[in-house]
């Protein structure tokens, strides 16, 4: 095992990360950059109410962060506290 990358989220390196500003048909939330924040070395992806709703009729804003790099295989680890609530999907996609 050779560690290629470790992220401490002291700053948001936009050469490595991209925040989402889109959604998809099945999603109840509209992704926004405002819902991606860093606080004391923690990445926070939050949900907030949209008033008025988005142009697509979504009443929730959410946060998304993705890498600009591609990984074909390997070992991925995360420390996460997922959101509580009915219908809320917190996940790590590879």
C-alpha angles and dihedrals in degrees: 000000000000119000109229101174140011124182124202097174095228086140133003106252103208090191086067104026137051126196118220124242100173141073139204133232097264094045119101091199135069111221115233134180090231090068093060112080140156121222126175093335094316127115110222122198107187139189120222135173118258114219110205098027121246121271088265091054097255115148098192131070118206139180129244131180126185136175122247088215126084123226121194099188143342144095121311125190131183140174108217142163107205124213120264121226143086114285095010114129116200113180151153112226123200 
